[in-house]
Amino acid sequence: MYDESIQRALKKHKIKPITLPAQFLDVLLANFRGETPRSQIITGTAGDGKTYHCREVWLALGGGDTVWNQGAKIQQLAFEGRTLIIVKDLSELMDHEGAELIEAVARDVADPTSSTYYLLAANHGQLLEKLKTAPDTLAVKRLATVVEDLLVTRSTTDLTMRLQLKDLSRAPAAQMTVEIIEAITQHEGWGGCGGCPSQAEGQSCPILENRRRLMAEDDGDPFQRRLTALIELSERNGGHFPVRQLLALVANSLLGHPSARDGLMSCADVPAIQQSGRADLASVYRNIFGENLKQSRAEKTELFKKLNLFGIGAETSNRVDNLLVYGADDPAQAEPYAELVLSDPIYGATPAFAQAQRAYLEGDEGNDRSQFLSALRAQRQRLFFTLPDTLAESYQLWDLTVFRFAGLFLEVAEKLAAKQPLPRQALGQVVRGLNRIFTGMLVQNQDELVLATSGSYSQSKRSPLLDELISVPRASGEEVSLNADGAGGFCVSVRLVRGNEIPPVTLALSPTRFEFLGRVAEGALPSSFSLECHEDLLAFKARLLRETEKRRALDGDDRAVDGELVLRFIELGSDGRATQRRVMVRA
C-alpha cells in the first residue's frame, strides 16, 4: 500500500482510484500559486499520505504523470517564473545528496530574492536525521532550529524564514475513517456484484453484508459513531492511525474470514463459506479487531494492537451476559432478546450460536465450552456496535470496554468544544478522585480540593497533614474547573488567586487518566492500571503544593504565630467528608 505501487496497480487492472480528501492539498496549492509563497515541509508517520500530497501538487501545477512515474528522487518543476523542487521522501537520498539539498534549502528559504521553493516530505525521525548530518554551517543551524520549533510548538520566532511545516500525523483520524468508509463502500466497482450467484434467494454474501453494515444507512445506526469513538479515544491516549492503517482496517472489516487464505475472502471463497454454514465468522464486528487473523499476526499488527486495548469482547456486564446466555429461555428477557439478538439472523441468532448456547446450558460433558465462549465474545463485540442509543445507558455500553468512563469523557470533550454546560457528575468525579489520591483516604469531598502532605518530601501513599482546602466553585480567587485544551481534549485547571500573579495549575486528562480518576472516585482500582497514572497525579499534587507555598509567601503567612506552629490533621467524618483538627506545636 505505497503510493508508487498503487499507481502501477491502478493502470494494470484499470480500476478507478479511491479518492480521499488530502488534508493540506488546497493550502499547499494556494501557497505555491500565491504572491509570496513559502517552502513547505510535509512530515508525519509512515502511511500518512506524504507521497500522495507531493504527487497531487506536482500534477496540479502542471507536472507530467509520466515524468513523476519515472521515480526520480528529486523532481523539478518550472511554473510562473518560479522553480519548485519536490522531494517525496528524504530518506531515499544518499548522505551527500541530502547534505547538498539541506544546504540549498537553508540558503533559499533565508533569501527573500530567491525564486526557488521546496516541497519536502519525510517522517519526523528522517527529517531530524538529515538536518543533523548536513554541513555544520550557520544557515543550516538556523534552519534546524526553525524546523525543531515548528515540530514541537507549531510556531517559530524566526519570522524571516520563508518556511512552513505541515504535520499530517496531527490530523484527526476519526473523521478520516468515515470518509474512507464512504469512498470504499460507494466505489463504482460494487456495481459488478449485481448478477453474482452468491446472492441467490436465501443466500447472503458476507462481503456485501459487511459493506451494508459499514455504510450504516439505517436511521439511528450507531456503527460508525462507535467505531470513530474508539479511534478518537485511542488518539487521545497517544495512539495514531495513519491513512494506510485506516484503509487496512476497512478492507479487513469487509473481507475478513478465518477460513479464507490469509484470513481475507475473495469472491471465489464465498460459495464454500456459505455451504459450510459458518458465514457468521465473517462478521464485520469481529474483523474490526482482527479476529479473522491468526492471533500471533493480529498481535503483531499495530492497528489491531491499538483497538484490542479496549478489551471489547473480553469485558462485559452482568446484564449483557444474562441476556446472551439465558435470554432464549428467560421470559423476562424475551423482548430484549428478540430485539438485540433474534433480529440479526446473520451475525446474531445464528444456528451455530444457538447450538453452542444450548449445549452450554444443558451441560453436555462432551461439549467443548470454548466454542460457546468464543461465540459469546463475538456477540459482545456485535452488541457494542449495534446496541441502540436508547438502550446504551441501561445496558451500560462502555462496560463492554476497559474504559467504563469513556462515554463521559467523550461527552465532556464535546460539551467543552461546543461551550455548553458539562454533565453534573464530571467535575465532581474528577475532584473526588484527586482528593483520594492526594490524601490516600476514602474522602467524599467534591466541592473542595483537599491538598494534603505527609509532612516530608517522601512519596507516601497516605498524607494526613492538610495543606490547603481549595474551593471548587469560584470563591476568593480559587476555582477548580475542566477546560478545553484547544486540541479537542480537556484538562483540569486549579486557580489559586485572582489575576495572573500565579497562573492556574493544569493537568491534561487523557482517557486513561480520566478512567483512573473515575475508578478511584468509585473506590475500586483494578491492578491492570500502571503506576504511571498515579505518579502523574502525585507530580500534579507536588506542583500544587509549590504554588500554595508561593501564595502563602505573597500573603505573608508562614504558618507560625508567636513561636507556635499550627499543624492541621485530616480526619474523616461519619459521612466520609474530610475535616481538619488543629494541633499547636510550640517551638
C-alpha positions as CSV (number, residue, x, y, z in Angstrom):
1,M,0.0,0.0,0.0
2,Y,2.6,2.5,-1.1
3,D,1.5,5.4,-3.3
4,E,4.0,4.4,-6.1
5,S,2.9,0.8,-6.3
6,I,-0.8,1.7,-6.1
7,Q,-0.4,3.9,-9.2
8,R,1.1,0.9,-11.2
9,A,-1.7,-1.4,-9.9
10,L,-4.4,1.0,-11.0
11,K,-3.1,1.1,-14.5
12,K,-2.6,-2.6,-14.7
13,H,-6.1,-3.5,-13.5
14,K,-7.9,-0.5,-15.0
15,I,-9.6,0.4,-11.7
16,K,-10.9,3.9,-10.8
17,P,-8.8,5.0,-7.8
18,I,-10.2,5.6,-4.4
19,T,-10.1,9.3,-3.9
20,L,-9.7,10.7,-0.4
21,P,-9.6,14.4,0.8
22,A,-6.0,15.4,1.1
23,Q,-5.7,17.4,4.3
24,F,-3.3,20.1,3.1
25,L,-3.6,19.9,-0.7
26,D,-5.6,23.1,-1.2
27,V,-3.4,25.0,1.3
28,L,-0.2,23.9,-0.5
29,L,-1.5,24.8,-3.9
30,A,-2.7,28.3,-2.8
31,N,0.7,28.8,-1.2
32,F,2.7,28.0,-4.3
33,R,0.4,30.0,-6.6
34,G,0.3,33.0,-4.3
35,E,2.3,36.2,-4.5
36,T,4.5,35.4,-1.5
37,P,5.0,31.6,-1.5
38,R,6.9,29.8,1.2
39,S,8.8,26.5,1.0
40,Q,6.9,23.6,2.7
41,I,7.9,20.6,4.7
42,I,5.3,17.7,4.9
43,T,6.0,15.4,7.8
44,G,4.2,12.7,9.7
45,T,4.5,8.9,10.3
46,A,4.6,6.2,7.7
47,G,1.3,5.9,5.8
48,D,0.0,9.4,6.5
49,G,-0.1,10.4,2.8
50,K,3.1,12.4,2.3
51,T,3.9,11.0,-1.2
52,Y,0.2,11.4,-2.2
53,H,0.4,15.1,-1.3
54,C,3.6,15.6,-3.3
55,R,2.3,13.9,-6.4
56,E,-1.0,15.8,-6.3
57,V,0.8,19.1,-6.0
58,W,3.1,18.1,-8.9
59,L,0.1,17.2,-11.2
60,A,-2.0,20.3,-10.2
61,L,0.9,22.7,-11.0
62,G,1.4,21.2,-14.5
63,G,3.8,18.4,-13.9
64,G,3.5,15.3,-16.1
65,D,2.3,12.0,-14.9
66,T,4.9,10.1,-17.0
67,V,7.8,12.2,-15.6
68,W,6.6,11.6,-12.0
69,N,6.3,7.8,-12.5
70,Q,9.9,7.6,-13.6
71,G,10.7,7.8,-9.9
72,A,13.4,10.4,-9.7
73,K,14.4,11.2,-6.1
74,I,14.3,14.9,-6.8
75,Q,11.7,16.4,-9.1
76,Q,12.0,19.9,-10.5
77,L,9.1,21.9,-11.9
78,A,9.2,25.4,-13.5
79,F,6.0,27.5,-13.5
80,E,5.1,31.2,-13.4
81,G,8.7,32.2,-13.3
82,R,9.4,30.1,-10.3
83,T,11.2,26.8,-9.7
84,L,9.6,24.2,-7.4
85,I,11.8,21.3,-6.2
86,I,9.9,18.3,-4.8
87,V,11.4,15.5,-2.8
88,K,8.8,12.9,-2.0
89,D,11.0,11.0,0.5
90,L,14.1,12.5,2.1
91,S,15.2,9.0,3.3
92,E,15.8,8.0,-0.4
93,L,18.7,10.4,-0.7
94,M,22.2,9.4,-0.1
95,D,24.1,11.3,2.7
96,H,25.9,13.5,0.2
97,E,22.7,14.2,-1.7
98,G,20.8,15.0,1.5
99,A,23.6,17.3,2.6
100,E,23.6,19.3,-0.7
101,L,19.8,19.6,-0.6
102,I,19.6,20.8,3.0
103,E,22.3,23.4,2.3
104,A,20.3,24.7,-0.7
105,V,17.1,24.8,1.3
106,A,18.8,26.7,4.1
107,R,20.2,29.2,1.7
108,D,17.0,29.7,-0.4
109,V,14.4,29.9,2.5
110,A,16.5,32.7,4.1
111,D,16.9,34.7,0.8
112,P,13.9,36.9,0.1
113,T,15.0,37.3,-3.5
114,S,15.2,33.6,-4.3
115,S,12.7,32.2,-6.8
116,T,13.4,28.6,-5.8
117,Y,10.9,26.9,-3.5
118,Y,10.8,23.4,-2.0
119,L,8.3,20.8,-1.1
120,L,10.0,18.2,1.1
121,A,8.4,15.1,2.6
122,A,9.9,13.0,5.4
123,N,9.0,11.1,8.6
124,H,9.8,13.0,11.8
125,G,12.9,11.0,12.5
126,Q,14.2,11.1,8.9
127,L,13.8,14.9,8.8
128,L,15.8,15.5,12.0
129,E,18.5,12.9,10.9
130,K,19.1,14.7,7.6
131,L,19.4,18.0,9.5
132,K,22.0,16.5,11.9
133,T,24.1,15.0,9.0
134,A,24.1,18.3,7.0
135,P,27.1,20.5,7.0
136,D,27.6,22.5,10.2
137,T,27.0,26.0,8.8
138,L,25.2,28.9,10.4
139,A,22.5,28.7,7.7
140,V,21.8,25.0,8.4
141,K,21.8,25.6,12.2
142,R,19.3,28.3,11.7
143,L,17.1,26.0,9.5
144,A,17.4,23.2,12.1
145,T,16.3,25.4,14.9
146,V,13.2,26.6,13.0
147,V,12.2,23.1,12.0
148,E,12.5,21.8,15.6
149,D,10.4,24.8,16.8
150,L,7.7,24.0,14.2
151,L,7.7,20.3,15.1
152,V,7.4,20.9,18.8
153,T,5.4,24.1,19.2
154,R,3.9,24.6,15.7
155,S,5.4,28.1,15.5
156,T,8.7,29.9,15.3
157,T,10.1,33.2,16.4
158,D,12.3,33.4,13.3
159,L,9.6,35.1,11.1
160,T,12.1,36.0,8.3
161,M,12.4,32.3,7.2
162,R,10.2,31.6,4.3
163,L,9.3,28.1,5.5
164,Q,6.2,26.3,6.8
165,L,5.7,22.8,8.2
166,K,2.6,20.6,7.8
167,D,2.3,17.6,10.2
168,L,-0.1,15.0,8.8
169,S,0.1,13.0,12.0
170,R,-1.9,15.7,13.8
171,A,-4.9,15.2,11.6
172,P,-7.9,13.7,13.5
173,A,-8.3,10.1,12.2
174,A,-11.9,9.7,13.3
175,Q,-13.3,12.0,10.6
176,M,-10.9,10.4,8.0
177,T,-12.3,7.0,8.9
178,V,-15.8,8.0,7.9
179,E,-14.6,9.4,4.6
180,I,-12.6,6.3,3.9
181,I,-15.6,4.1,4.6
182,E,-17.7,6.2,2.2
183,A,-15.0,6.2,-0.5
184,I,-14.6,2.4,-0.5
185,T,-18.3,1.4,0.0
186,Q,-19.5,3.8,-2.6
187,H,-16.9,2.9,-5.2
188,E,-18.3,2.2,-8.7
189,G,-16.8,-1.3,-8.8
190,W,-19.5,-2.6,-6.5
191,G,-21.9,-2.3,-9.5
192,G,-20.3,-5.6,-10.8
193,C,-22.0,-7.5,-7.9
194,G,-25.4,-7.2,-9.4
195,G,-25.6,-10.7,-11.1
196,C,-23.5,-12.6,-8.6
197,P,-24.9,-16.1,-7.9
198,S,-23.8,-15.8,-4.2
199,Q,-26.8,-13.5,-3.8
200,A,-29.3,-16.1,-4.9
201,E,-32.5,-16.4,-3.0
202,G,-32.0,-17.4,0.6
203,Q,-28.3,-16.7,0.4
204,S,-26.4,-13.7,1.9
205,C,-22.9,-12.8,0.6
206,P,-20.8,-11.9,3.7
207,I,-18.8,-9.4,1.8
208,L,-21.9,-7.4,0.7
209,E,-23.4,-7.8,4.1
210,N,-20.3,-6.3,5.7
211,R,-20.4,-3.5,3.2
212,R,-24.0,-2.8,4.1
213,R,-23.2,-2.7,7.8
214,L,-20.2,-0.5,7.3
215,M,-22.3,2.0,5.4
216,A,-24.7,2.3,8.4
217,E,-27.5,3.6,6.2
218,D,-30.3,2.9,8.6
219,D,-31.5,5.8,10.7
220,G,-30.0,5.8,14.1
221,D,-27.4,3.1,13.2
222,P,-24.6,3.7,15.7
223,F,-21.9,1.7,14.0
224,Q,-19.8,4.4,12.5
225,R,-20.1,6.6,15.6
226,R,-19.0,3.8,17.9
227,L,-16.0,3.0,15.6
228,T,-14.9,6.6,15.4
229,A,-15.3,7.0,19.1
230,L,-12.8,4.1,19.6
231,I,-10.4,5.7,17.2
232,E,-10.7,9.1,18.9
233,L,-10.2,7.7,22.3
234,S,-7.1,5.8,21.1
235,E,-5.7,9.0,19.7
236,R,-6.3,10.9,22.9
237,N,-4.3,8.2,24.6
238,G,-1.3,8.9,22.3
239,G,-2.1,6.4,19.5
240,H,-2.1,7.5,15.9
241,F,-3.9,5.9,12.9
242,P,-2.2,6.8,9.5
243,V,-4.4,6.7,6.5
244,R,-2.7,3.5,5.4
245,Q,-3.9,1.8,8.6
246,L,-7.4,3.1,8.2
247,L,-7.5,1.7,4.7
248,A,-6.3,-1.6,6.0
249,L,-9.0,-1.5,8.8
250,V,-11.8,-1.0,6.3
251,A,-10.5,-3.7,3.9
252,N,-10.1,-6.2,6.7
253,S,-13.6,-5.4,8.0
254,L,-15.1,-6.1,4.6
255,L,-13.2,-9.2,3.7
256,G,-12.2,-11.0,6.9
257,H,-12.9,-14.7,7.5
258,P,-10.6,-17.1,9.3
259,S,-11.0,-19.9,6.8
260,A,-10.0,-17.9,3.8
261,R,-6.5,-17.6,2.5
262,D,-4.6,-15.1,4.7
263,G,-7.9,-14.5,6.6
264,L,-9.3,-12.4,3.7
265,M,-12.1,-13.5,1.4
266,S,-12.2,-13.2,-2.3
267,C,-15.4,-13.6,-4.3
268,A,-14.3,-17.2,-5.2
269,D,-14.3,-18.1,-1.5
270,V,-17.9,-17.1,-0.8
271,P,-19.8,-20.2,-2.1
272,A,-17.7,-22.6,0.0
273,I,-18.1,-20.4,3.1
274,Q,-21.9,-20.3,2.5
275,Q,-22.0,-24.1,2.2
276,S,-20.0,-24.6,5.4
277,G,-22.7,-22.7,7.4
278,R,-20.1,-20.5,9.1
279,A,-20.6,-17.2,7.3
280,D,-21.1,-15.7,10.8
281,L,-17.3,-15.9,11.2
282,A,-17.1,-13.1,8.6
283,S,-18.8,-10.7,11.0
284,V,-17.6,-7.2,10.5
285,Y,-17.7,-6.7,14.2
286,R,-15.1,-9.4,14.7
287,N,-13.0,-8.2,11.8
288,I,-12.5,-4.7,13.3
289,F,-10.4,-6.3,16.0
290,G,-8.5,-8.7,13.6
291,E,-10.3,-11.8,14.8
292,N,-10.1,-13.2,11.3
293,L,-6.4,-13.4,11.5
294,K,-4.2,-15.8,13.4
295,Q,-3.7,-14.5,17.0
296,S,0.1,-14.1,16.5
297,R,-0.4,-12.0,13.4
298,A,-3.1,-9.8,14.9
299,E,-0.9,-9.2,18.0
300,K,2.0,-8.0,15.8
301,T,-0.2,-5.7,13.7
302,E,-0.1,-2.2,15.2
303,L,-3.6,-1.3,14.0
304,F,-5.2,-4.2,15.9
305,K,-3.0,-3.9,18.9
306,K,-4.4,-0.4,19.5
307,L,-8.0,-1.4,19.0
308,N,-7.7,-4.5,21.2
309,L,-6.5,-2.4,24.1
310,F,-10.2,-1.6,24.7
311,G,-10.8,-5.3,25.6
312,I,-14.1,-5.4,23.6
313,G,-15.3,-9.0,23.7
314,A,-13.5,-9.9,26.9
315,E,-15.1,-7.2,29.0
316,T,-18.8,-7.4,29.9
317,S,-21.5,-6.6,32.4
318,N,-23.9,-9.0,34.2
319,R,-26.9,-7.6,32.4
320,V,-25.4,-8.2,28.9
321,D,-24.2,-11.7,29.7
322,N,-27.5,-12.7,31.3
323,L,-29.2,-11.6,28.1
324,L,-26.8,-13.5,25.8
325,V,-26.6,-16.7,27.9
326,Y,-30.1,-17.0,29.3
327,G,-32.2,-14.8,27.1
328,A,-33.5,-17.6,24.8
329,D,-35.2,-19.3,27.8
330,D,-36.0,-16.5,30.2
331,P,-39.5,-15.0,29.7
332,A,-38.3,-11.8,31.4
333,Q,-35.6,-11.4,28.7
334,A,-37.8,-12.4,25.8
335,E,-38.4,-8.8,24.5
336,P,-34.9,-7.5,24.6
337,Y,-33.5,-10.9,23.4
338,A,-35.8,-10.6,20.3
339,E,-34.7,-7.0,19.7
340,L,-31.0,-7.4,20.2
341,V,-30.2,-11.0,19.2
342,L,-33.0,-12.6,17.2
343,S,-33.4,-9.6,15.0
344,D,-30.0,-10.3,13.5
345,P,-30.1,-13.9,12.0
346,I,-26.8,-13.4,10.1
347,Y,-24.4,-12.4,12.9
348,G,-26.6,-12.7,15.9
349,A,-29.0,-15.6,16.4
350,T,-27.1,-17.9,14.0
351,P,-27.6,-21.7,14.1
352,A,-24.0,-22.1,15.3
353,F,-24.6,-19.7,18.3
354,A,-28.0,-21.3,19.2
355,Q,-26.4,-24.8,19.2
356,A,-23.4,-23.7,21.3
357,Q,-25.7,-21.9,23.7
358,R,-28.0,-24.9,24.1
359,A,-25.0,-27.3,24.7
360,Y,-23.5,-24.9,27.2
361,L,-26.8,-24.6,29.2
362,E,-27.5,-28.3,29.2
363,G,-24.0,-29.0,30.5
364,D,-23.2,-31.6,27.8
365,E,-20.0,-33.2,29.1
366,G,-18.8,-33.9,25.6
367,N,-19.2,-30.3,24.6
368,D,-16.3,-28.0,24.2
369,R,-17.1,-24.9,26.3
370,S,-14.6,-22.9,24.4
371,Q,-16.9,-22.8,21.3
372,F,-19.6,-21.1,23.3
373,L,-17.2,-18.7,25.0
374,S,-15.8,-17.8,21.5
375,A,-19.3,-17.2,20.3
376,L,-20.1,-15.1,23.4
377,R,-17.1,-12.9,22.7
378,A,-18.3,-12.3,19.1
379,Q,-21.8,-11.4,20.4
380,R,-20.4,-8.8,22.9
381,Q,-18.4,-7.3,20.1
382,R,-21.6,-7.1,17.9
383,L,-23.6,-5.6,20.7
384,F,-21.0,-2.8,21.3
385,F,-21.5,-1.6,17.7
386,T,-25.3,-2.3,17.4
387,L,-26.8,-1.5,20.8
388,P,-29.4,1.3,20.2
389,D,-28.6,4.6,21.8
390,T,-31.9,4.4,23.7
391,L,-30.6,1.2,25.5
392,A,-26.9,2.2,25.8
393,E,-27.3,3.7,29.3
394,S,-29.5,0.9,30.7
395,Y,-27.1,-1.8,29.4
396,Q,-24.0,0.3,30.3
397,L,-22.5,0.3,26.9
398,W,-19.0,1.3,27.9
399,D,-18.8,-1.6,30.5
400,L,-18.2,-3.7,27.4
401,T,-14.7,-2.0,27.3
402,V,-12.0,-1.5,29.8
403,F,-12.8,2.3,29.7
404,R,-16.1,2.4,31.7
405,F,-16.0,6.2,31.8
406,A,-15.1,6.7,28.1
407,G,-18.6,7.8,27.2
408,L,-18.5,10.5,29.9
409,F,-15.0,11.5,28.6
410,L,-16.3,12.0,25.1
411,E,-19.4,13.9,26.3
412,V,-17.2,16.3,28.3
413,A,-14.9,16.9,25.4
414,E,-17.9,17.5,23.1
415,K,-19.6,19.9,25.5
416,L,-16.4,21.9,26.1
417,A,-15.8,22.2,22.4
418,A,-19.3,23.5,21.9
419,K,-19.1,25.7,25.0
420,Q,-22.1,24.0,26.6
421,P,-22.8,23.1,30.2
422,L,-20.9,20.0,31.4
423,P,-22.6,16.8,32.8
424,R,-23.1,17.4,36.5
425,Q,-21.1,14.3,37.7
426,A,-18.0,15.0,35.6
427,L,-16.2,17.6,37.7
428,G,-17.3,16.1,41.0
429,Q,-15.9,12.7,39.9
430,V,-12.6,14.2,38.9
431,V,-12.3,16.2,42.2
432,R,-13.2,13.2,44.4
433,G,-10.7,11.0,42.6
434,L,-8.0,13.7,43.0
435,N,-8.8,14.0,46.7
436,R,-8.5,10.3,47.3
437,I,-5.1,10.2,45.6
438,F,-3.8,13.4,47.3
439,T,-4.8,12.1,50.8
440,G,-4.7,8.3,50.5
441,M,-8.1,8.2,52.2
442,L,-11.6,7.5,51.0
443,V,-12.7,11.1,51.3
444,Q,-16.1,12.1,49.8
445,N,-15.4,15.9,49.4
446,Q,-16.2,17.1,45.9
447,D,-16.9,20.7,46.5
448,E,-13.3,21.4,47.6
449,L,-9.9,20.1,46.7
450,V,-8.2,18.6,49.7
451,L,-4.5,19.2,49.2
452,A,-2.5,17.2,51.7
453,T,1.1,16.2,52.5
454,S,2.8,13.6,54.5
455,G,5.0,16.2,56.2
456,S,8.1,15.3,54.2
457,Y,9.2,15.0,50.6
458,S,8.6,11.3,50.5
459,Q,6.1,9.8,48.0
460,S,4.0,8.4,50.9
461,K,0.7,6.9,49.8
462,R,-1.1,8.4,52.8
463,S,-0.9,12.1,53.5
464,P,-2.5,13.0,56.9
465,L,-1.5,16.7,57.1
466,L,-3.8,19.3,55.4
467,D,-2.0,21.9,53.4
468,E,-5.0,23.7,51.8
469,L,-8.7,23.3,51.1
470,I,-9.3,24.8,47.6
471,S,-12.8,25.7,46.7
472,V,-14.1,24.1,43.6
473,P,-16.8,26.8,42.8
474,R,-15.2,30.2,42.2
475,A,-14.6,31.8,45.6
476,S,-12.0,34.3,46.7
477,G,-9.9,33.8,43.6
478,E,-10.0,30.0,43.9
479,E,-11.6,27.7,41.4
480,V,-11.3,24.1,40.1
481,S,-12.7,23.6,36.6
482,L,-12.5,21.4,33.4
483,N,-11.3,23.4,30.4
484,A,-10.8,22.7,26.7
485,D,-7.1,22.4,25.7
486,G,-7.6,23.7,22.2
487,A,-6.9,20.4,20.5
488,G,-10.2,18.6,21.1
489,G,-9.3,17.3,24.6
490,F,-9.5,18.9,28.0
491,C,-7.6,19.4,31.3
492,V,-8.4,20.0,34.9
493,S,-7.4,23.5,36.0
494,V,-6.8,24.8,39.5
495,R,-6.7,28.5,40.1
496,L,-5.4,29.7,43.4
497,V,-5.6,33.6,43.2
498,R,-7.3,36.3,41.3
499,G,-5.4,37.8,38.4
500,N,-2.3,36.3,36.8
501,E,0.2,36.6,39.6
502,I,0.0,32.8,40.0
503,P,-1.2,31.1,36.7
504,P,-3.6,28.2,37.1
505,V,-2.0,24.7,37.5
506,T,-3.3,22.4,34.8
507,L,-3.2,18.6,34.1
508,A,-4.2,17.2,30.7
509,L,-6.7,14.4,31.1
510,S,-6.3,11.6,28.7
511,P,-8.9,8.8,28.6
512,T,-6.6,6.7,30.7
513,R,-6.1,9.4,33.4
514,F,-9.8,10.1,33.4
515,E,-10.6,6.4,33.8
516,F,-8.1,6.2,36.6
517,L,-9.7,9.1,38.5
518,G,-13.2,7.7,37.9
519,R,-12.3,4.3,39.2
520,V,-10.6,5.8,42.3
521,A,-13.6,8.0,42.9
522,E,-15.8,4.9,42.9
523,G,-13.4,3.3,45.5
524,A,-12.1,0.4,43.3
525,L,-9.0,0.4,41.2
526,P,-8.0,-2.7,39.2
527,S,-4.4,-3.8,39.3
528,S,-4.3,-3.6,35.5
529,F,-3.6,0.2,35.7
530,S,0.1,1.0,35.6
531,L,1.9,3.2,38.2
532,E,2.3,5.9,35.6
533,C,-1.1,7.4,36.2
534,H,-0.6,7.5,40.0
535,E,2.9,9.1,39.5
536,D,1.5,11.7,37.1
537,L,-1.1,12.7,39.7
538,L,1.4,12.9,42.5
539,A,3.6,15.1,40.3
540,F,0.5,17.3,39.8
541,K,0.0,17.4,43.6
542,A,3.6,18.5,44.0
543,R,3.1,21.4,41.6
544,L,0.0,22.5,43.5
545,L,2.0,22.4,46.8
546,R,4.6,24.6,45.3
547,E,2.0,27.1,44.2
548,T,0.2,27.2,47.5
549,E,3.6,27.9,49.2
550,K,4.1,30.8,46.8
551,R,0.6,32.1,47.7
552,R,1.4,32.0,51.4
553,A,4.6,33.8,50.8
554,L,2.7,36.6,48.9
555,D,0.2,36.7,51.8
556,G,2.9,36.7,54.5
557,D,1.5,33.5,56.0
558,D,4.4,31.4,57.4
559,R,2.1,29.1,59.4
560,A,3.8,30.1,62.7
561,V,2.2,32.6,65.2
562,D,4.1,33.8,68.4
563,G,6.5,30.9,68.2
564,E,3.7,28.3,67.8
565,L,3.3,26.2,64.7
566,V,-0.2,25.1,63.7
567,L,-0.5,21.6,62.2
568,R,-3.8,20.6,60.6
569,F,-4.5,16.9,60.6
570,I,-7.2,15.4,58.3
571,E,-10.0,13.5,59.9
572,L,-12.9,11.7,58.2
573,G,-16.4,12.3,59.5
574,S,-19.1,9.7,59.5
575,D,-20.2,10.9,56.1
576,G,-16.7,10.5,54.7
577,R,-16.0,14.2,54.4
578,A,-12.5,15.4,55.3
579,T,-12.4,17.8,58.2
580,Q,-9.4,19.4,59.9
581,R,-8.2,19.0,63.5
582,R,-5.7,21.7,64.6
583,V,-2.7,20.8,66.7
584,M,-0.5,23.6,68.2
585,V,3.2,22.9,68.3
586,R,5.3,25.3,70.5
587,A,8.8,25.8,69.2
